[in-house]
Amino acid sequence: MATAWPNSLYPTGLEWRLMKAGAQFRSPFTGSLQAVDFLGEYWAIRIQLRGEGWRRKYSPLLESLLMYLAGGMNQVDVFHWVRPVPIGTMRGSPTVQTTTARGDSQLVVATTTGWTLLAGDLIKAGSQVFMVRTDCVASGGVLTVPLVNRIRGVISSGSAVTWDRPTLTVVMPEMSGGLVYQPGMRLPAELELVEP
């Protein structure tokens, strides 16, 4: 079970990156790029923490979190601090309309007619966080959402769709964690986290 990210450790920098699973190579005959897709995409996150006066107050909390997460066994839930809710208008209690299959590139959601999701919005269904690829509008109570990252497994019809701070469960792949203390330092810290 994952622990919640501490609210007092607010990032000063944030990068969400989608890591593709596949292989690329160039044809020896034409020089064209060839790609093979394995459908195992996952999120990787880089979080930056720093600030004047931050070291004394928050470094013990960060240090204990780093040591707790070291090795990838313990998990933490994070959300996208820049876009905690969609830019689009979808709210309420949306649900998955149609059961999904591995590799699907869209999610069909039951929601209020006229509500929208915009490119870059984040939602969660099942245990997976999705990014919306292009703007979409609900018609007849159904919103077909094109996805940046594909569905990794079955999500049953009727499953809840989370739009308010959809949390991503991540681990720290480093085998050790800690902080380096130096006199007068401002404590820049950067964490690399990935979906397990």
C-alpha positions as CSV (number, residue, x, y, z in Angstrom):
1,M,0.0,0.0,0.0
2,A,1.3,3.4,-1.0
3,T,1.9,6.3,1.4
4,A,0.7,9.8,0.4
5,W,3.2,12.4,-0.7
6,P,3.8,14.9,2.2
7,N,1.9,18.2,1.5
8,S,4.8,20.3,2.9
9,L,7.2,18.9,0.3
10,Y,5.9,21.1,-2.6
11,P,8.0,20.8,-5.7
12,T,9.8,23.8,-7.3
13,G,10.2,21.8,-10.5
14,L,8.2,18.9,-12.0
15,E,8.6,16.7,-15.1
16,W,6.2,13.9,-16.2
17,R,7.6,11.7,-18.9
18,L,6.0,8.8,-20.6
19,M,8.5,5.9,-21.1
20,K,7.7,3.7,-24.1
21,A,8.4,0.0,-24.2
22,G,9.8,-1.0,-27.6
23,A,12.7,-1.2,-29.9
24,Q,14.0,1.1,-32.7
25,F,16.5,0.4,-35.4
26,R,17.5,1.7,-38.8
27,S,17.1,-0.3,-42.0
28,P,20.5,-1.1,-43.4
29,F,19.0,-0.9,-46.9
30,T,17.0,2.3,-46.8
31,G,18.1,4.1,-43.7
32,S,14.5,4.5,-42.5
33,L,13.7,4.2,-38.9
34,Q,11.8,1.1,-37.8
35,A,10.0,0.7,-34.5
36,V,8.5,-2.2,-32.6
37,D,5.9,-1.4,-29.9
38,F,5.4,-3.6,-26.9
39,L,2.5,-1.6,-25.3
40,G,4.2,-1.5,-21.9
41,E,4.2,2.3,-21.4
42,Y,4.8,3.7,-17.9
43,W,5.2,7.1,-16.3
44,A,8.5,8.5,-14.9
45,I,8.5,11.6,-12.8
46,R,11.3,14.0,-11.8
47,I,10.6,16.2,-8.8
48,Q,12.8,19.1,-7.8
49,L,12.8,20.5,-4.3
50,R,14.8,23.5,-3.1
51,G,14.5,26.9,-1.4
52,E,16.1,29.4,1.0
53,G,15.3,28.5,4.6
54,W,13.9,25.1,3.4
55,R,16.8,23.0,4.7
56,R,16.3,23.2,8.4
57,K,12.5,22.9,8.3
58,Y,11.9,20.2,5.7
59,S,15.1,18.4,5.1
60,P,14.5,15.8,7.9
61,L,11.1,14.9,6.3
62,L,12.7,14.6,2.8
63,E,15.6,12.6,4.2
64,S,13.3,10.1,5.9
65,L,11.1,9.9,2.7
66,L,14.2,9.2,0.5
67,M,15.4,6.4,2.9
68,Y,11.9,4.9,3.1
69,L,11.5,4.8,-0.7
70,A,15.0,3.6,-1.4
71,G,15.1,0.2,-3.2
72,G,11.8,0.4,-4.9
73,M,9.8,-1.7,-2.4
74,N,7.9,1.1,-0.8
75,Q,5.5,3.2,-2.8
76,V,4.2,6.8,-2.7
77,D,1.2,8.4,-4.4
78,V,1.8,11.7,-6.2
79,F,-0.4,13.9,-8.4
80,H,0.4,16.4,-11.1
81,W,0.9,19.6,-9.0
82,V,0.6,21.9,-12.1
83,R,-2.8,20.4,-13.2
84,P,-4.4,18.7,-10.2
85,V,-7.8,19.0,-11.9
86,P,-8.7,19.0,-15.7
87,I,-8.6,22.3,-17.6
88,G,-11.7,20.9,-19.3
89,T,-15.1,21.1,-17.6
90,M,-15.7,17.4,-16.7
91,R,-16.6,17.1,-13.0
92,G,-19.1,15.0,-11.0
93,S,-18.9,11.2,-10.8
94,P,-18.0,9.9,-14.3
95,T,-17.6,6.2,-14.9
96,V,-16.2,3.9,-17.5
97,Q,-18.9,3.3,-20.1
98,T,-17.3,0.4,-22.1
99,T,-14.9,-2.3,-20.7
100,T,-11.4,-1.8,-22.0
101,A,-8.8,-4.2,-23.4
102,R,-5.0,-4.1,-23.3
103,G,-3.7,-1.7,-26.0
104,D,-6.8,0.4,-26.3
105,S,-6.0,4.0,-27.1
106,Q,-9.3,5.5,-26.0
107,L,-11.5,5.4,-22.9
108,V,-15.3,5.7,-23.2
109,V,-16.7,7.6,-20.2
110,A,-20.3,8.1,-19.0
111,T,-20.6,11.8,-18.0
112,T,-22.8,14.8,-18.5
113,T,-23.5,16.0,-22.0
114,G,-21.4,19.0,-23.0
115,W,-18.6,18.4,-20.4
116,T,-15.1,18.4,-21.9
117,L,-11.6,17.1,-21.4
118,L,-8.8,19.0,-23.0
119,A,-5.4,17.9,-24.4
120,G,-3.0,17.3,-21.4
121,D,-5.8,16.8,-18.8
122,L,-5.1,13.8,-16.5
123,I,-7.7,11.3,-15.3
124,K,-7.5,7.9,-13.6
125,A,-9.4,4.7,-14.3
126,G,-8.6,1.4,-12.7
127,S,-5.1,1.7,-11.4
128,Q,-3.8,3.7,-14.4
129,V,-3.4,7.5,-14.9
130,F,-4.1,8.7,-18.4
131,M,-3.3,11.8,-20.3
132,V,-5.9,13.1,-22.7
133,R,-4.4,13.4,-26.3
134,T,-6.8,15.8,-27.9
135,D,-9.8,17.9,-26.8
136,C,-13.1,16.0,-26.6
137,V,-16.8,16.9,-25.7
138,A,-19.4,14.6,-24.2
139,S,-22.4,13.9,-26.5
140,G,-25.5,12.0,-25.4
141,G,-23.9,11.4,-22.0
142,V,-20.8,9.7,-23.5
143,L,-17.3,11.1,-23.7
144,T,-14.8,9.3,-26.0
145,V,-11.4,10.2,-24.6
146,P,-8.4,9.8,-26.9
147,L,-5.3,8.8,-24.8
148,V,-1.6,9.6,-25.0
149,N,-0.8,6.4,-23.1
150,R,-2.6,3.2,-23.9
151,I,-4.5,1.0,-21.6
152,R,-2.4,-1.8,-20.0
153,G,-5.2,-4.0,-18.9
154,V,-9.0,-4.5,-18.5
155,I,-10.9,-1.7,-16.8
156,S,-14.5,-2.8,-16.2
157,S,-17.6,-0.9,-17.2
158,G,-18.9,1.1,-14.3
159,S,-15.4,1.7,-12.8
160,A,-15.0,5.2,-11.4
161,V,-13.0,7.8,-13.3
162,T,-11.1,10.1,-11.0
163,W,-10.5,13.7,-12.3
164,D,-9.7,15.5,-8.9
165,R,-6.0,14.9,-8.2
166,P,-5.7,11.5,-9.9
167,T,-2.8,9.9,-8.0
168,L,0.0,8.0,-9.6
169,T,1.6,5.3,-7.5
170,V,5.4,5.4,-8.0
171,V,8.6,4.0,-6.5
172,M,12.2,5.2,-6.3
173,P,14.4,2.8,-8.3
174,E,17.6,3.9,-6.5
175,M,18.9,1.4,-4.0
176,S,19.9,4.0,-1.5
177,G,18.5,7.4,-0.4
178,G,19.7,10.3,1.7
179,L,20.9,13.9,1.6
180,V,24.3,15.5,1.6
181,Y,24.6,18.3,4.2
182,Q,27.1,21.2,3.7
183,P,27.4,24.4,5.7
184,G,25.2,27.2,4.2
185,M,23.8,25.1,1.5
186,R,20.3,25.7,0.1
187,L,19.5,22.0,-0.3
188,P,18.8,21.4,-3.9
189,A,17.2,18.0,-4.2
190,E,15.9,16.0,-7.2
191,L,14.0,12.8,-7.1
192,E,13.5,10.3,-9.9
193,L,10.3,8.2,-9.5
194,V,8.7,5.6,-11.8
195,E,5.6,3.4,-11.9
196,P,6.3,0.0,-10.5
